[in-house]
Amino acid sequence: MKVRQVKSLGLWMMAGLMLWSIRPSVFAAARELHWDALDVEARLDAGGVLDVIERHAMVFTGDWNGGERIFNLRPSQKLEFIGLEREDASGARVPLRQVSSPNDVDEFAWSDSRTLRWRSRLRSDPPFSNTPLIYVLHYRLSGILLKDGEGYRLDHDFAFPNRAGSIERFSLNLAFDPAWQPLAEVRERYNAGPIVPGRSFVLKIPLRYSGSVAPDAIDVRAAKAIVAAAVAVLFAGVILIVLAFIRREQSLGRFDVIDKATIDRAWIEQHILTHPAEVVGTAWDGRVGTPEVVALIARMTAEGKLESTVEGTYFMTLRLKVERNSLNGHERALVEGLFFDGNTETSTTAVKNHYKNRGFNPAQIIKPELTRKVKTVIPPGNVRGNHLPSIALFLVSVMLFGWTVYLVPMTAGVAAIAVFLMAILSAILQIPGWLFRTRIDWDLRTAFWLMIPAFLICLGTALFLGLVVGTGSLRVPLPMIGAFVAWALCIASTSINGMKSRQTAAAIAYRKRLAAGRAFFMRELSKAKPELQDNWYPWVLAFGLGKQVDAWSTLHASTASSSTSSFTTYSNSQSSSGSTSGSHTWTGGGGLSGGGGASGAWAVAAAGMAAGVSDASSSSASSSGGGSSGGGGGGGW
């Protein structure tokens, strides 16, 4: 019995120890703060400056350090802080001391230009438990009035929406200097509550001014005129950028149309098949990727240099049928990469296992030599893009943002974010330009579609200026308005400049002929009996039309007549230069097995071989968390 009692006592002690250990965290989690009352006394003087006294009757629970007040100042507004006091139980007010860091009770400091914090509890003190404390803030705020013609408007928030808890009772006494005559009813005292977090208390009162000295106010009409001019400059700048792009590209023949009706077998042999398939594929879109590698494997297989066998989806076995010393350029580079360790046979599985720790990209291996080969085919010469407008707009935007920060230091954060976004968006919007340059068959209409992201950024900037800044809802310094215009134009200019051709008119004309041949292949593949030849298959793949061939084979299975599982070698039917003299029929890829879809299976398997292997060290798992931070308010810290 005693043993049981001892065990029971031990369990109770362990439980008590656990509860005692988690007690601080429980208290820490039970932080609560609300306002029993917020009483505001405000007076608008003859100069348009609002003198405000806020009495915060706050109730703390938990390990708060003290209270804070965040002022939501706009660029044109100025805050003159007069003092902070604590009201004791007798009603007497004790001034708080301003320090660099509030470490003792009844000390306050500015943690930044807008955030006021004061200490109400030492770190060593026990947590608050429904503890009422009263603090009185006194400050003067200028730049809050809006002027529209001869009239003025007070549009002011006398509370603060971003706070830790509710305001149970709110009161406001608002007075005006005799120079101001309200044009709407003004109560002697405003009362509200409870006001939940996220809600505030805003008054909008039209005023007439009869004083002799112009008050401090934002001229809404002048702001509208400035914003209208800025928006006009923005739209005019976009139009000029687009017109300059169109004029330049038209002079290079970028939008010229080639008569596709004249393309036939003879035209294909003269303009397309005179060069190896992978060279043609790289020349037409300026890229070396999976289609070019697949086309190279197909051509070398067709020429008897390789032998292929498909082993299920995405898997292929290749056998080297010639001495590797007989190969040159990008052919040798591919063979050295695929047939490693001197082997004459390789497979998709073998390649993946061999390169699993270091990665392997066939397209990158053949790119240097293939690019040199392409340069001997395309007419030489490059045309430089004019980056000066984009650079000038970037510098103007940065200088105007810097001027804004000099005038209004509190805008530094906005300026930094804007410059960062300008750099990021300018880089991201290079993607449409890169796509447009690779697709020589895209016309002016497609170019306009690719400009939509840049247009949306300019439109969004114009709407922001017109609907927010122009209405006085957000007061922005004049240099910042110009900075936003230059900001949007810089992004648009950089994006559209990225779409400009980098080649001469002769090179563009050559690439457009290749694109016309690709269009011929696509058109014929939509027919049941296309005017194609099986030994053109590598060029079809080089143009990235493997899926179209697969679709044709699926719909017209009866036209496929091979009974082997490997790519048929076109012996004596074509040379490395691409000239043809073999079969004038099309069976979906030249002897691929299984009838319908078999050529597509070979292309898929070849694509699996051409895809290479990712570097194992380049893939990693990561996680991140985040959230959004709000604006001004009040509460504890």
Order of alpha helices (4+ residues) and beta strands (2+ residues): alpha-beta-beta-beta-beta-beta-beta-beta-beta-beta-beta-beta-beta-beta-beta-beta-beta-beta-alpha-alpha-alpha-alpha-beta-beta-alpha-beta-alpha-alpha-alpha-alpha-alpha-alpha-alpha-alpha-alpha-alpha-alpha-alpha-beta
